[in-house]
Amino acid sequence: MDPEALPRQDAEPSMMDPRIMDPDQEIVRLAGLDDADIDQVVGVLEALRRWRETERRMSESSRRYMKLGETDMRALRFLIAMQNHERVVTPGAIAEHLGITTASTTKLIDRLAAGGHVRRSPHASDRRSLAIEVTAETRHVARETVGRSHARRFDAAARLTAKEREIVIRFLDDLAASDQDPA
C-alpha cells in the first residue's frame, strides 16, 4: 500500500483502520470504498470505541462509588425498575432475571443487605417467600448517578430523527449479530 494513501499523516494511526491493521486485505475487504468512505467507517468505529470506554468508566465509577460489583448493580437496577411498577420482587425473580443460581442469589442479597442497599420483608401473599426492596438511600444514590447518566444517553438518542434512530438501531443490531459464528 502506498504510504501516501494512509489517513491523517500527522496523527497516530487508528487501530480500527484496516489500511493499518490489514494492509493486504486478508480479512477486511475494501472493494468499492474510497479513502473518504474508509475514513468515515473508521470514524464510526472510533466513535464506538470512545463510547465503550466512556461506558466502562461510568460503570466502574458507579460501582466503586456504591461499592458494588456488576451483578449487584444489575440486581439493583432490576429491583428499582420493578418497584417503579409496584411489583414485588422475590429472590427467585432476581435469580431468573440475572441468570444465576438460588445459592448465588442468596449471597448477593446478603451482600446487598449488609451494605444497606436492600431490605428483606415477608412476602404479602406467599409466606414461603421474601420480598426484596431497594432502600430509599440506595434508590436516591442510584437515581443521582446511574439515572442521570442514563437520562443524558436518552437525550442524545432523542435528538436524532426517527429515521436516524432506525438507522442506528439497525447498525447496532447488525454489530450484535456480527459476533455470531457464520453458519
C-alpha positions in Angstrom: 0.0 0.0 0.0 1.2 3.5 -0.9 2.2 5.3 2.4 0.8 8.5 0.9 -2.7 6.9 1.0 -2.6 6.4 4.8 -5.0 8.7 6.6 -4.0 11.5 9.0 -0.3 11.6 8.4 0.3 13.8 11.5 -2.0 11.8 13.8 -1.3 8.4 15.4 -2.8 5.8 13.1 -6.1 4.3 14.2 -6.0 0.7 15.3 -9.6 0.5 13.8 -8.3 1.3 10.3 -8.0 -1.8 8.1 -5.4 0.1 6.0 -3.2 0.0 9.1 -4.1 -3.3 10.6 -4.8 -5.4 7.5 -3.0 -3.7 4.6 -3.1 -6.8 2.4 -6.9 -7.1 2.9 -6.6 -10.7 4.1 -9.6 -10.1 6.4 -11.3 -6.8 5.7 -12.2 -6.2 2.0 -12.2 -2.6 1.0 -13.5 -3.1 -2.6 -15.9 -0.3 -3.6 -14.8 2.0 -0.8 -12.7 5.1 -1.5 -10.5 6.7 1.2 -13.2 9.1 2.3 -15.6 6.1 2.8 -13.0 4.2 4.7 -12.2 7.3 6.8 -15.9 7.6 7.7 -16.2 3.9 8.6 -13.1 4.2 10.8 -14.7 7.3 12.3 -17.8 5.3 13.2 -15.6 2.5 14.7 -13.5 5.0 16.7 -16.7 6.7 18.0 -17.9 3.3 19.2 -14.6 2.6 20.9 -14.8 6.0 22.6 -18.4 5.2 23.7 -17.4 1.8 25.1 -14.5 3.3 27.0 -16.8 6.0 28.4 -19.5 3.5 29.3 -16.8 1.3 31.0 -15.5 4.3 33.0 -19.0 5.3 34.1 -20.0 1.8 35.1 -16.7 1.4 37.1 -17.2 4.7 38.7 -20.8 3.9 39.8 -19.8 0.5 41.1 -16.9 1.9 43.0 -19.0 4.7 44.5 -21.6 2.3 45.6 -19.0 -0.4 46.5 -20.8 -3.0 44.4 -20.0 -5.4 41.6 -21.6 -5.6 38.2 -24.1 -8.3 39.1 -25.0 -6.3 42.2 -25.7 -3.2 40.1 -27.8 -5.2 37.7 -29.8 -6.6 40.6 -30.4 -3.1 41.9 -31.5 -1.8 38.5 -33.9 -4.7 38.3 -35.3 -4.1 41.8 -35.7 -0.4 41.1 -37.5 -1.0 37.8 -39.9 -3.5 39.4 -40.5 -1.2 42.4 -41.3 1.6 39.9 -44.1 -0.6 38.6 -45.2 -1.7 42.1 -44.1 -5.3 41.5 -43.0 -7.4 44.4 -39.6 -9.0 43.8 -38.7 -12.3 45.2 -35.2 -13.9 45.4 -36.4 -16.3 42.7 -37.3 -13.4 40.4 -33.8 -11.9 40.9 -32.2 -15.2 40.2 -34.2 -15.6 37.0 -33.5 -12.1 35.8 -29.8 -12.4 36.4 -29.5 -16.0 35.3 -27.8 -17.1 38.5 -28.4 -19.9 40.9 -30.5 -19.5 44.0 -27.4 -20.0 46.2 -25.7 -17.1 44.3 -28.8 -15.1 44.7 -28.8 -15.6 48.5 -25.2 -14.5 48.7 -26.0 -11.5 46.5 -29.0 -10.4 48.7 -26.9 -11.0 51.8 -24.2 -8.6 50.4 -26.7 -6.0 49.4 -28.5 -6.2 52.7 -25.2 -6.0 54.7 -24.3 -2.9 52.6 -27.7 -1.3 53.4 -28.8 -1.4 49.8 -31.8 -3.7 50.2 -34.1 -4.9 52.9 -36.0 -8.2 53.1 -39.6 -8.4 54.3 -42.2 -11.2 54.4 -44.0 -11.6 51.1 -47.5 -10.3 51.3 -49.2 -13.3 49.7 -46.6 -16.1 49.9 -45.5 -17.0 53.4 -42.7 -19.2 52.0 -41.0 -16.3 50.2 -39.5 -12.9 50.8 -40.0 -9.5 49.2 -36.8 -7.7 48.4 -36.8 -3.9 48.2 -34.1 -1.3 47.5 -33.6 1.1 50.4 -34.6 4.8 49.9 -30.9 5.8 50.3 -29.6 3.4 47.6 -32.5 4.4 45.3 -31.6 8.0 45.7 -27.9 7.4 45.0 -28.7 5.2 42.0 -31.0 7.9 40.6 -28.5 10.7 41.0 -25.6 8.7 39.5 -26.7 6.0 37.1 -30.1 7.5 36.5 -28.7 10.9 35.5 -26.2 9.2 33.1 -29.0 7.3 31.5 -31.0 10.5 31.1 -28.1 12.1 29.2 -27.9 9.0 26.9 -31.6 9.1 26.4 -31.4 12.8 25.4 -28.7 12.0 22.9 -30.8 9.4 21.2 -33.9 11.6 21.4 -32.1 14.3 19.5 -31.9 12.0 16.5 -34.7 12.0 14.0 -36.9 8.9 13.8 -35.2 7.9 10.6 -31.7 8.3 12.2 -32.8 6.3 15.2 -33.9 3.4 12.9 -30.5 3.5 11.2 -28.7 3.4 14.5 -30.8 0.5 15.7 -30.2 -1.4 12.5 -26.5 -0.7 12.7 -26.2 -1.8 16.4 -28.3 -4.9 15.7 -26.0 -5.7 12.8 -23.0 -5.3 15.1 -24.5 -7.5 17.7 -25.2 -10.2 15.1 -21.7 -9.9 13.6 -20.3 -11.6 16.7 -22.1 -14.8 16.0 -20.3 -17.5 14.1 -21.4 -17.8 10.4 -23.3 -20.9 9.6 
